[in-house]
């Protein structure tokens, strides 16, 4: 999805992507809490909290200033979530990529409604993230 920002706002978008990794609540309505548990040379370990009280640990890898991967530790259905910003000409694009675990893949093949729900859940997070990355209030 395109970010409503110009190329001269690229660095601000990158900074907000890094902020989102450490404090996602302002960017992702589905996350109501986040605690950084430990720091690592290539990123950090965090625990997020969902509205229903579920807490999940994620190993956040900072692949570059515009690419973060959230390896899932406690979610049996997901392997990783990736956030990517791309500057192409006059456009800044945001991509959210979700990788299912082996169990999640089996579940998706056996339960189409679960797959649709998962798709809709992550799809609904893209617009608020893009709005936040552009520096606009959600």
N, C-alpha and C positions, 0 to 999 in steps of 0.2 A: 504494500500500500504506500502511496506517495505521502511524504511528510510535507505539510504546508510550511516549508521553510526554503530559503534561497541558499545557493552554494556558499555565500558569505556567512551563513549561519551554521555551517557544517560543524565547526568546533563546538558550538553550543549544543548541538544535537548529540555529538559524541559525549560531551560532559554529562548530559542528562541521561544517556544510556548507561553510563557508569554509575550515576546516582540511582537509577532504577534497579541496578543489580544489588545495591546495598540497602536500599529503602524503597521497595517496590509498591508500597501502599498507595502512593500518590499517582501511580501509573496503571496499576492493575487492581480494579475493584474487587476481584476475587481473592485478593490477599489482604488480610486485615492486620497482620503482624509479621515482623521479621527481626531476627537476631543473628548477628554475625558471631559464630561460635569460635572460629580460629582463622588465622591468616596463613597463607602459603605463598611461596615465591611466585606461583603462576595463578593465584586467585585466592579464594577463601571458601570456608564451609559456612553455610547459613541454615537457619531453621525458619521456615515460613509457617504462618498460621492461616487457615481458611475460615470462612464465616461459620462453618459448623463445628469449629474447635479442632479439626484435624491439624496436626503438625507434621510437617515433612522436612527432612534434611535434604539439602542439595549441595553438591560440590560445584562451585562456580569457577569455571576456567576462563580467564581473560585471554582470549586468543589474539586480540588486537584491540585498539581503542574503539573499533566499530563492530567487534564480534565477541559475543559472550556465549558460553555453553554452560547449561545448568544440568549436570549429571544427576539423575535421580537416585537417591539412596533408599528411601523408604516407600516409594510408590511402585508396587509390583507390576503395574501396567505400562509405565513409561520408563524409557531408558534415558532420554535427554530432551531438553528444550533448548533451542538455539535462537538467539537474537542477532540480527545482522542489519547494519546500515550500509547502504551503497550510495555513493555520489557518482552520478552519471550525467554529464553535461550540466543542465540546469535543474536537475531533479535529484532529490534525496528520497531513496526508497527504504522502507523497513520490511524485513522478512522475519516471520516467526515460523520456525520449523520444529515440529514435534516428532520424535522418534519413539515408537512403541517398543516395549521390551518383547521378549519371546512370548511371555504370558499374555501381554497386551495384544500382540498380533493374533494369537490363537483366539483370544476373547473377541477380537474384532471380526474374525471370520465366522464365529459362532453366534454373535449377537450384534446384528446390524443396528439395532436401536442404540446400543452402547456406543458403537462407532459414530453414529450420527450425533449423539449427545456430546461425545468428546470433541468432535469436529465443531459443533456449535459453541461449546464452552470456550475453546481456544479462539475460535473465530470472533467471538464477542469481546475478547480482550484486545484485539488489534487496534480498533479505533481509539479507545482511551489511551493506549500506549503511544500511538502516533500523535495524538493531540498533546500529550505530555512532552514528547520528544521535540515537538515544534515550539514548546515553551508557552503553550496556551493552557489556561485552566480547563479542567474537564467538566 
